[in-house]
Amino acid sequence: MALVPENTLITATPEQGRELAIMLARKTVAAIQTDPETRQVLRPGYATSADSLTMATHVVAIEFATVAAANNYWRD
């Protein structure tokens, strides 16, 4: 499993960077919990938990900060 698509964090736009951040967060979950059936069983529990969803958005925010830094915040 490629955890970083095409082995780069470089994106053309902030929107693409955000999409990449979400993808990285999702791939991290799949890398940690490798059994898809277990992920499906667990999903209803965190999908309806405000705390779990808030933590998930925090993970995406950290990934986005990493991608943004790698892209020099999309400035020349």
C-alpha positions as CSV (number, residue, x, y, z in Angstrom):
1,M,0.0,0.0,0.0
2,A,1.4,3.4,-1.0
3,L,0.9,5.7,1.9
4,V,2.0,8.8,-0.1
5,P,0.5,8.7,-3.6
6,E,3.3,9.1,-6.3
7,N,5.7,9.5,-3.3
8,T,5.1,13.3,-3.2
9,L,3.2,15.8,-1.1
10,I,3.5,18.5,-3.8
11,T,0.1,19.7,-5.1
12,A,-0.8,22.4,-7.5
13,T,-3.5,24.1,-5.3
14,P,-4.6,24.2,-1.7
15,E,-7.8,22.4,-2.7
16,Q,-5.7,19.5,-4.0
17,G,-3.6,19.7,-0.8
18,R,-6.7,19.3,1.3
19,E,-7.9,16.3,-0.8
20,L,-4.4,14.8,-0.3
21,A,-4.6,15.4,3.5
22,I,-7.9,13.6,3.7
23,M,-6.5,10.7,1.6
24,L,-3.4,10.5,3.8
25,A,-5.6,10.3,6.9
26,R,-7.7,7.6,5.5
27,K,-4.7,5.6,4.3
28,T,-3.2,5.8,7.8
29,V,-6.4,4.3,9.3
30,A,-6.3,1.5,6.8
31,A,-2.5,0.9,7.5
32,I,-3.2,0.7,11.2
33,Q,-6.4,-1.4,11.1
34,T,-5.6,-3.7,8.1
35,D,-8.8,-5.7,8.3
36,P,-11.5,-4.1,6.2
37,E,-14.3,-6.0,7.9
38,T,-13.2,-4.7,11.3
39,R,-13.1,-1.2,10.0
40,Q,-16.7,-1.7,8.8
41,V,-17.8,-3.0,12.2
42,L,-16.1,0.0,14.0
43,R,-17.4,2.7,11.6
44,P,-20.9,3.1,13.1
45,G,-19.4,3.8,16.5
46,Y,-17.2,6.6,15.4
47,A,-19.5,7.9,12.7
48,T,-22.0,9.0,15.3
49,S,-19.5,10.2,18.0
50,A,-18.9,14.0,18.0
51,D,-15.6,13.4,19.9
52,S,-14.4,10.8,17.3
53,L,-15.3,13.1,14.4
54,T,-13.6,16.0,16.0
55,M,-10.4,13.9,16.5
56,A,-10.6,12.8,12.9
57,T,-10.8,16.4,11.7
58,H,-7.7,17.1,13.8
59,V,-5.8,14.4,12.1
60,V,-6.8,15.8,8.7
61,A,-5.7,19.3,9.9
62,I,-2.3,18.0,10.9
63,E,-1.9,16.2,7.5
64,F,-3.0,19.4,5.7
65,A,-0.4,21.5,7.7
66,T,2.3,19.0,6.6
67,V,1.2,19.1,2.9
68,A,1.0,22.9,3.1
69,A,4.5,23.2,4.5
70,A,5.8,20.8,1.8
71,N,4.2,23.2,-0.8
72,N,5.7,26.3,0.8
73,Y,2.1,27.3,1.5
74,W,1.5,27.5,-2.3
75,R,3.7,30.7,-2.5
76,D,6.7,31.0,-4.8
